[in-house]
Amino acid sequence: MDSEFDLDSQKSIGEKNLFLILLLILNIVGIVMVYSSSYIYAKDIHGSPTYFVIKQLAYLMISISLAFVISKTKFEFWLKYSYFINFLMTIVVALTFVPGIGVMVKGANRWIQLGGYSFQPGEMVKYTVLLSALAYFESFKVYTPKKRIGFGLLTILPLALIIAQPDYGTFMICGMGIFFACYMSSFSRKIFYGLIPIGISLGVGLLLAQPYRVERLKTFLDPWQSPQGSGFQIIQSWMGFANGGLFGKGLGNSYEKLFYLPEAHNDFILSVLGEELGFIGVCFMVVLYLSLIFLGFRLSLQIANRMASLAASSLIFTIGIQSLLNMSVVLGLLPTKGLNLPFISYGGSSLLSNFFAVGLFLSFVGRSEEESFTEIHEPTIQNEDFNQRFQRFREQRGDWQSKDTVGQAPISRL
């Protein structure tokens, strides 16, 4: 039996190492593409072609260090104090509205600037609100009505501030992450299904509440009605992909980055990649992301602790859904939202928040290496393949929602 445990443990460690290798490849591609897409713009605006790539490298080093430190922490800390951490981030988001601290960029109060450094706290909220929501849903049955209201408002308060900035894209990412956490938790299925139309109605209502969002929707439906106006960015993005063809024009040879495509090194960096590396390069990126997300879910399912498993899978889902939405926007499959491509697009706030999520994920997965092979004593479980393990996970989730679990408070047992 010990040999079976060792074999499965080595397999899990191997998958985690492969996950980290894929993450490393993504960030190497990101550094290369940030330089390729920005060096002309950086030289013209800032006087140095390496202005953006050097900053991105610095952000990457800080982000990796942050992820390493967080990965060595106990996952119980993040789940036990999830409400408090989310509340702290709510205060930080509120600072974006304070004159002298918050900075308005393109009509939105999304940034904090202190000592020459700027930070977008909404990026971090995507993950802190996720942990808070998961703690809320798992403990919902044992909360009194007063606590349900109080902790519920505490969880969604930063979302109200984010939509007031306004930042509809981040709001939608947070919303989808919360719904995923709700579905995977022991929260009542009846209430969950009732919340779906409410959530959709809220999203559509907020979309139509602002004229500029309606204009984006119209542009999405027909960008050619204003090719030099609101449709300019997506048309230039399409031209980049078209110019790239199958194999691309070669690294560094994009035409669209020559002041044609707005946000070439940020939200629309995939278009530059498509032009320089072609359809093959874009497919390579899609495979990288799919592999990373697939491995992330596999590792999540191997975690013995239920809350850690749910939290890890929710973090991976959020990274995956933002990647999907960014690619969809750049390809013209969704209206423009201002979402960057995780680990690829330029931006310190994005890198820090995504590596914060990676650090949490590794902290949760690290728990499986310590416990899952000592706490689980059925040898048959160790020989399960991925599909069997996923089926067992679903069955366990059903058990969590049975009458036997009513009255238990998962958070209090951490």
C-alpha angles and dihedrals in degrees: 000000000000090000090053091051091048092049093050091044091053090048091053092048090049091053091049090051090049089050090054092047091053089048090051091050091051092053093046089053088047094054092047093048094045089056094043094048098042111034096092093044091045093051093049097045104029102022095241126084090208096052096109099034093052090051090047091052090051091049090049094053092049091046094050090049090050092050091049093052093046092047089061094055126094112263090220089071094059094047096042093050097033093118092050094046091049090049090053090053089049089058090048091051089049089057089068087075094051113102112241093023105048118063124209113220120182091345096309130107097217102124139075118203123195126164095348094309123108130201134184106216093189088075091062093043089066088073104030092053088049093058091044091051092049091051089049096050094045092051097037095104094056097042120103115237089259092053091046090057096040098047091039092057090044090055098049098036094095089053090059090053092046094053088047092056081050111244108146094169095057090043091056093047090052091047094051091046091052092050090050092050089047093052094048094046130077091263116137112278092213093055091043094054089047090054094055097076089042091053093047092048091050092050093048092044093053090046092056095039095079123057093218091056090051088050090053090051091051090048090052091054093047117004091171092070087077108020093162094040131036093350095052098092098050092043090053089048091054090048089054092055091044092051091050095059117175102326103018134236093278133271110303095013101101117135095194094065089061091095093290101099115055116222090015093159094040130035095001099042090119089066091057089047090051092051095048100036100026131212090320091058093049091049089050090055092048091051090049092053094043091050092048093050093044092052090045092057092044091054091046092055091053093060110107096206110082098213093046090050092051093046093048093050091047091053091050091048092054093051090047097048093050090051090051094047093049092051090047092051094048090049091049095247092121134027117270111276107167096246120149127220109257115249092356109063121077115260138106096214091054094048093047094049095045092048088046086059091046090052091051091047092052090047090055093043090048087061090061091056090053100042117012095075094045101039097047111071103174107104091204091065091058091058096051119121122224095271093050091048092049090050090051089049090054091048090050090050088055089051091053089058095048124106090259091070097048110114096027118117110208095193093054091056095058 
